[in-house]
Amino acid sequence: MIRYKEELVNEKTNNLGKILAEYVDEMEKLSETDEFTIDNIEKLWTNVDERASEIFREASSEIIDKMDERRMIKVKKKSIKAKE
């Protein structure tokens, strides 16, 4: 069980939404210039990808931190006993 799961999901969803909104704004600004090229679009996309990946890395770490450790220990003990 993950403690405070809903809060985690809401926070990360909001963060991803902000990244998307910023991406759309940047694309709009870029589209109004002569710099609206595939290379510059790819740069924006790469930046979005890196930022989104960081959010998922953070979420993964937070999920592990918020796991019910007693359950994890219980599962591990069962696994060890099954191997014996």
For each residue, the residues with C-beta under 8 A, 3 or more apart:
1: 67 68 71
2: 5 8 63 66 67 68
3: 66 67 68
4: 7 8 66
5: 2 8 9 66
6: 9 10
7: 4 10 11
8: 2 4 5 11 12 59 62 63 66
9: 5 6 12 13
10: 6 7 13 14
11: 7 8 14 15
12: 8 9 15 16 55 56 58 59
13: 9 10 16 17
14: 10 11 17 18
15: 11 12 18 19 55
16: 12 13 19 20 52 55
17: 13 14 20 21
18: 14 15 21 22
19: 15 16 22 23 48 51 52 55
20: 16 17 23 24 48
21: 17 18 24 25
22: 18 19 25 26
23: 19 20 26 27 44 45 48
24: 20 21 27 28
25: 21 22 28 29
26: 22 23 29 30 44
27: 23 24 30 31 41 44
28: 24 25 31 32
29: 25 26 32 33
30: 26 27 33 35 36 40 41 44
31: 27 28 36
32: 28 29 36
33: 29 30 36
34:
35: 30 40
36: 30 31 32 33 40 41
37: 40 41
38: 41 42
39: 42 43
40: 30 35 36 37 43 44
41: 27 30 36 37 38 44 45
42: 38 39 45 46
43: 39 40 46 47
44: 23 26 27 30 40 41 47 48
45: 23 41 42 48 49
46: 42 43 49 50
47: 43 44 50 51
48: 19 20 23 44 45 51 52
49: 45 46 52 53
50: 46 47 53 54
51: 19 47 48 54 55
52: 16 19 48 49 55 56
53: 49 50 56 57
54: 50 51 57 58
55: 12 15 16 19 51 52 58 59
56: 12 52 53 59 60
57: 53 54 60 61
58: 12 54 55 61 62
59: 8 12 55 56 62 63
60: 56 57 63 64
61: 57 58 64 65
62: 8 58 59 65 66
63: 2 8 59 60 66 67
64: 60 61 67
65: 61 62
66: 2 3 4 5 8 62 63
67: 1 2 3 63 64 71 72
68: 1 2 3 71 72
69: 72 73
70: 73 74
71: 1 67 68 74 75
72: 67 68 69 75 76
73: 69 70 76 77
74: 70 71 77 78
75: 71 72 78 79
76: 72 73 79 80
77: 73 74 80 81
78: 74 75 81 82
79: 75 76 82 83
80: 76 77 83 84
81: 77 78 84
82: 78 79
83: 79 80
84: 80 81
